Amino acid sequence: MRHSSIAAAAVAALAVAALVPGAATAQAAGATACPGVLRTPQTELKPVVAQLSYQAPNNRDGEDTVTAAYTKIPQADEVQFVLHSAPQVTWWKGISVTDQKGHVLRDQQDFTQDAKHDTRVLTLTRTEAAACAYVWLSKAKTFGKHTPMYPVFVQASDLGNRIDLTWVKD
């Protein structure tokens, strides 16, 4: 696993820029970005591209804390994602890998809930990443409605890694 001194900056960037409507886009950060704005039924979101951007506490609803741990994998042309939930996090949490229009790629989605604290490994190829893929973190909100909350643009630098996301607090 790698941890970096830029983690704190990335957490702040995600909290402020990635999940706030109208925030800076990847282009403003000097990176190549996929066109368009992601939309959920509630709002428009502009994901930010930043190293370690999967880590968050965030300010969108002031509740969630999600951390990321990176492990190198032998498949240099793939990136893997696994969502875990802490023992005290029992409400439904979901992860999906989508194209830029929000369509789930190859059934790459799973969830945690109650005593199920780990998802299966979701795998994304280099071709899919190059075609503007996103990882969406979702959660059950009012009345248990499954709500997409946090989109993160999959970066080329993610390839060759397994990214374990842990929903620590909700």
C-alpha positions in Angstrom: 0.0 0.0 0.0 1.2 3.5 -0.6 0.5 6.5 1.4 1.6 10.0 0.4 2.2 13.4 1.9 -0.2 14.7 -0.7 -3.0 12.7 0.9 -4.1 15.6 3.1 -4.1 18.0 0.1 -6.1 15.4 -1.9 -8.6 15.0 0.9 -9.1 18.8 1.0 -9.3 19.0 -2.8 -12.0 16.3 -2.9 -13.9 17.9 0.0 -13.9 21.3 -1.6 -13.6 20.9 -5.3 -14.8 17.4 -6.4 -18.2 17.3 -5.0 -19.4 20.8 -5.0 -21.5 22.0 -7.9 -19.6 24.4 -10.1 -16.2 23.5 -8.5 -12.9 23.3 -10.4 -12.7 20.6 -13.0 -9.8 18.5 -14.0 -9.0 20.9 -16.8 -8.5 23.7 -14.3 -6.1 21.4 -12.5 -4.1 21.0 -15.7 -5.1 17.4 -16.4 -6.9 15.9 -19.3 -10.6 15.6 -18.5 -13.5 13.9 -20.1 -16.2 16.2 -21.4 -19.4 16.9 -19.7 -20.9 17.3 -16.3 -22.2 14.3 -14.3 -25.8 14.5 -13.2 -27.7 12.8 -10.5 -31.4 13.4 -9.8 -30.3 15.9 -7.1 -27.5 17.9 -8.6 -24.7 18.3 -11.1 -21.3 17.2 -10.0 -17.9 18.0 -11.6 -15.4 15.4 -10.4 -11.8 16.5 -9.9 -8.8 14.6 -11.1 -6.2 14.4 -8.3 -3.8 11.8 -7.1 -5.4 9.9 -4.2 -8.7 11.5 -5.0 -10.6 8.4 -3.8 -9.9 9.5 -0.2 -12.5 11.6 1.4 -14.1 13.0 4.1 -16.3 15.4 2.3 -18.5 18.4 2.9 -21.4 17.5 0.6 -23.5 16.2 3.5 -21.0 16.4 6.3 -21.4 12.8 7.3 -19.2 10.5 5.3 -15.6 9.4 5.7 -14.1 7.2 3.0 -10.4 6.2 2.8 -8.3 4.7 0.0 -5.4 2.2 0.1 -3.4 1.4 -3.1 -1.8 -1.9 -3.7 0.2 -2.7 -6.9 -1.2 -5.6 -9.0 0.6 -7.5 -11.8 -2.1 -6.5 -14.4 -0.6 -3.2 -15.5 -3.5 -2.6 -18.0 -6.2 -2.9 -15.3 -7.4 -1.1 -12.2 -9.3 -2.9 -9.5 -11.7 -1.5 -6.9 -13.1 -3.0 -3.8 -15.5 -1.3 -1.3 -15.4 -2.2 2.3 -17.5 -0.8 5.1 -16.4 -0.6 8.7 -18.1 -2.8 11.2 -20.3 0.0 12.5 -21.4 1.0 8.9 -24.4 -1.2 8.2 -26.6 0.9 6.0 -26.4 0.2 2.2 -23.3 1.5 0.4 -22.7 0.9 -3.3 -19.9 1.1 -5.8 -20.2 1.1 -9.5 -17.9 1.7 -12.5 -19.6 3.7 -15.3 -19.0 5.3 -18.6 -19.3 9.1 -18.8 -23.0 8.8 -19.4 -23.6 6.8 -16.2 -24.1 3.4 -17.8 -22.6 0.6 -15.6 -19.7 -1.1 -17.4 -19.9 -4.9 -17.7 -22.0 -5.4 -14.5 -19.2 -3.7 -12.5 -21.3 -2.8 -9.4 -21.7 -4.2 -5.9 -22.8 -3.1 -2.4 -22.3 -3.6 1.3 -25.1 -3.8 3.8 -25.8 -5.1 7.3 -23.2 -7.9 7.9 -21.8 -7.8 4.3 -18.8 -5.5 4.6 -16.9 -6.3 1.4 -17.8 -6.1 -2.3 -16.3 -8.3 -5.0 -13.4 -6.9 -7.0 -14.5 -4.6 -9.8 -12.1 -4.5 -12.7 -11.7 -1.7 -15.3 -9.5 -2.1 -18.4 -7.1 0.5 -19.9 -9.5 0.9 -22.8 -12.5 1.6 -20.5 -10.4 4.1 -18.4 -9.3 5.9 -21.6 -13.0 6.2 -22.6 -13.8 8.4 -19.5 -14.8 5.9 -16.8 -16.0 7.0 -13.4 -16.2 5.2 -10.0 -19.5 6.2 -8.2 -19.9 5.7 -4.5 -23.5 5.6 -3.4 -25.4 5.3 -0.2 -28.9 4.8 1.2 -30.4 8.1 2.1 -33.8 9.1 3.4 -36.3 6.2 3.4 -33.4 3.9 2.2 -33.3 5.4 -1.3 -30.1 4.4 -3.0 -28.5 7.6 -4.0 -25.3 8.2 -6.2 -23.2 10.6 -4.1 -19.5 10.7 -5.1 -18.2 10.4 -8.6 -14.5 10.0 -9.1 -12.8 10.1 -12.6 -10.6 7.0 -13.1 -7.1 8.2 -14.0 -4.5 6.5 -16.2 -2.2 6.6 -13.1 -4.7 4.2 -11.3 -3.9 1.4 -13.8 -1.8 -1.4 -12.2 -3.4 -0.8 -8.8 -6.0 -2.3 -6.6 -7.8 0.5 -4.8 -9.4 -0.6 -1.6 -12.0 2.0 -0.5 -13.2 1.8 3.1 -16.4 3.6 4.2 -15.3 4.4 7.7 -18.1 6.7 8.9 -21.6 7.5 7.6 
